[in-house]
Amino acid sequence: MKIRKGPSTGTAIVDRGYIGDGGAVKCKVQGEGIYGNTTWYYVQNINSNKNVWGYTSAYYFRVASGNPPNC
């Protein structure tokens, strides 16, 4: 999964996440539609040493529990 600077595939990739990586989710926004899904999460890959926050499409990311607030 790519973690981007903004909620669009046209923005820079700031980090990547892989199956099994943990992620912290701060909130959600609407952005570019990915296969019809326009929700993007503002996340941090907690297994990465980059310590950056960015956006990833809800199409590729599943929130384990709860419903993140709007950003």
Secondary structure, DSSP 8 states (H G I E B T S, - for coil): -EEESSSSTTS-EEEE--TT--EEEEEEEEEEEETTEEEEEEEEETT-SS---EEEETTT---SSS---B-
